[in-house]
Amino acid sequence: MPLRPEPGSVPDRPGSYQFKDRHGRIIYIGKAKSLRSRLNSYFQDSRNLHPRTVQMIATATSVEWIEVATEVDALMLEYSLIQRHQPRFNIRLRDDKSYPFLSVTLRDEWPRAMVMRGKRKRGNRYFGPFGHAHAIRDTLDLLLRTFPIRTCSDNKMSEHRGLGRPCLLFHIEQCAGPCVGEVTKEEYEELVRDLIRFLEGHTEAVVKNLTERMHVASNALEFELAARLRDRLSSVEKAIEKQQIAGTRNEDFDVIGVHDDELEASVQVFYVRKGRVMGQRGFIVDKVEDVTHPDLIARVIEDLYHDGNPIGMPKNVFVPSLPEKQALYEEWLSAERGSRVQIRVPQRGDKRALHETATKNARESFGRHRLKRGSDHNSRARALEELQRYLDLPNAPLRIECYDMSHLQGTDYVGSMVVLEDALPRKSEYRRFKIRDVVGNDDFAAMEEVLSRRLKNYLDERNSGADQPGKFAYPPQLLVVDGGKGQLGVAQNVLKSLGLDQEIPVVALAKQFEEVFVPGKSDPIHLPRGSEALYLLQRVRDESHRFAIAYHRQLRNKRMTRSVLDGILGLGDVRRKRLIREFGGVRKVQEASLGDLQALTWLPDSVAVAVHERTQGRA
């Protein structure tokens, strides 16, 4: 337990506080409008705190703080300290790639356009970031036909200056040839200014200028020049088409889309300038600490705008939910921009549609991240080793089975069994159970029925000595049930009644993902957030839930679409469909007389009688 500060020693002022462990390492950094109130909230009954906070308090041995003048200063200080120390209990934002920018090197005597990654240099102009480098190169290739500034390195330019002849790009009209004096300094600077204006979103002026020059050349009978201007205009229009229209003209805003679960979040950001998407960025957030959705949005905003925005601060930031201290973040962003910035939730129209697109991209990126992590051999090996260690298993659980129930107010009760082998889904081993003996809503009884049926089948197949293994021939090395102590008790009772309690380990995964209940312990085991073991259990629980819901929906839809003609002896699918087709619908079949039915040469008289009795309510 950290040393609680002496009463009255903590100032009632804004600031940042740091918890440290026994080695002096900072393990958590926070900010507060009042340091006194915030720190006092940590020293209360642990039952009122989140398990992650309790774990942090238990690890810490001291707490320190830094007082600042304003709450905005506390926000900036907290972010700087987190970036410097990377505390283990603070959430972490990780770019899933190094995003490329389009840079115009205004620091050079003859500025060049280039695709770059990494640290940006003061004085140059940057546009992006873009999702893919080829997206920039395709756009740049089109723009160089209209704004032919150099793209070569300084060494390459010096080489051709010494040779006295330009490179190939000059001959194909994608460079104005500053290396050999084919363009004056003033003309070149005008090209650079026009390119930057275009990239900033001022496209109308560029199109208007090229169009007017093309008409002037045409009227002066300078058809070769007019053709070149026409080609340049075409290239500009194609480049404009590559930028998605995202709102009305002259609007500058950013759109943040988020998809998350209890452990991670995927974030996608669209940078919109002058009504067009000018850049995109995505990253993954590790939820090491317990955060609400507004807290998560606040952390994302801090990371995005702490060092300013690569293409300038927007007037509006559209988010899925507002941060708790909206006014504080708006004050900070407004100071960075020099004019008012608003944080809003889009409600309708183009911005709502673009936000849905950003959220969809975040969801797809989240799926790719999980798939990549799940398919990585080293991650899977670590997950199995960690499960063995944390749960004190005799062996690494190479076969894991997870069970879940699904129903709607006690109807269409089903159970699911999903299987991971070597930490990968083995879908051919998945099984589903339609509950037979449970009346009403009783998850415990349903779980007991499913486990009993599965494990009795295993024992029957093991004792049969059959040459070919059946569908329940292999026992799990870890049996996981979705729920808490109650579900764990049911599973233990089933295993014990069948004599398998010493053979098959069982655990229950609580709703709080990092809590795992094991036999013989009243308190749950807390798996570390960020551990591969926790991600593996989350994945198998999500898959069992999905599989159970899919089967439940299938049964429910089948029941809801059952017709009066189902279950009639002699009336199979083919005859039923033909009967409905010939009469023009089920209702027409119900209205048909016995004579009408017997008149069908392909329908046996006995079946016609059965259909008539059923439709008339006599069967």
WOJOWO-V847279 format. One record per residue. PSI is psi in whole degrees, -180 to 180 (999 if undefined). Layout:
PSI
PSI
//
This chain:
129
156
118
132
150
142
131
-7
-21
126
148
59
164
154
-175
142
153
124
137
151
-173
-15
2
5
139
125
-16
139
133
174
161
147
-35
110
-38
-50
-42
-45
-36
-30
-21
-26
73
-176
125
-21
-18
-3
156
148
-36
-37
-40
-42
-40
-44
-39
-30
-31
150
-10
160
138
167
159
122
138
177
-41
167
-33
-41
-37
-40
-47
-40
-44
-47
-45
-42
-38
-43
-34
-41
-19
62
146
-24
3
146
150
135
123
118
133
-1
168
112
139
152
158
120
140
114
80
-15
-21
157
-45
94
147
158
134
153
128
161
168
-152
137
146
137
137
-25
163
139
142
133
-153
161
154
-33
143
-35
-25
-38
-45
-38
-45
-43
-38
-39
-40
-32
-21
-23
-37
79
68
162
151
-1
162
165
-39
-40
-40
-42
-38
-47
-28
-40
-37
-25
15
146
171
-178
-34
-32
-42
-27
15
36
12
138
-8
47
-22
-24
18
26
-7
141
164
-42
-44
-40
-43
-34
-41
-43
-43
-42
-40
-44
-42
-41
-45
-24
-11
-1
68
-27
-42
-38
-46
-43
-43
-46
-40
-46
-43
-38
-44
-39
-46
-40
-44
-29
8
20
74
-31
-44
-41
-38
-40
-41
-36
-43
-38
-41
-41
-41
-41
-43
-36
-38
-37
-39
-27
-14
120
130
129
21
-171
166
155
28
131
116
161
146
125
119
140
138
129
168
-160
-19
-32
166
146
134
134
134
130
128
115
125
132
35
8
146
113
-8
169
146
146
148
166
139
125
117
71
-37
163
118
143
169
-44
-38
-42
-45
-41
-44
-37
-43
-42
-47
-38
-36
7
-41
26
178
136
-26
30
149
139
168
-30
146
118
127
161
-30
151
141
154
-44
67
-45
-38
-46
-35
-38
-44
-50
-37
-38
-37
-40
-33
1
174
136
135
142
122
161
120
136
-32
171
-157
-40
-38
-42
-42
-36
-39
-36
-43
-41
-40
-43
-40
-41
-43
-39
-38
-44
-42
-39
-45
-41
-43
-42
-41
-27
-7
125
-42
-40
-42
-41
-42
-39
-46
-39
-40
-40
-44
-42
-49
-37
1
51
151
-30
163
130
88
-24
117
131
136
139
141
154
153
139
170
102
43
-2
154
48
126
159
154
149
116
154
133
129
125
38
17
144
133
83
-25
-18
-3
145
151
148
129
120
130
-40
4
129
128
-162
99
89
-36
-48
-38
-43
-40
-42
-45
-48
-39
-45
-43
-48
-31
-39
-39
-46
-40
-44
-36
-37
-14
-27
24
147
-41
124
140
-173
-10
29
-23
127
153
149
-8
124
122
129
144
116
-164
-142
-36
-48
-37
-43
-40
-48
-41
-43
-41
-46
-42
-41
-27
1
26
8
-25
-7
-36
114
147
143
161
132
115
170
-36
107
-37
1
120
122
134
154
142
-1
130
-33
146
158
131
110
136
135
140
-10
148
-31
-42
-41
-37
-46
-38
-42
-43
-34
-44
-39
-40
-37
-45
-44
-39
-44
-40
-43
-40
-45
-38
-47
-41
-44
-39
-42
-41
-24
8
135
171
-17
-5
144
12
126
127
-9
89
-171
-44
-49
-40
-46
-39
-39
-46
-40
-42
-34
-16
24
162
-41
-39
-35
-41
-31
-11
146
168
-36
-40
-42
-42
-17
-14
114
-26
-9
116
148
-38
-38
-38
-42
-43
-41
-44
-42
-40
-46
-23
5
21
12
999
//
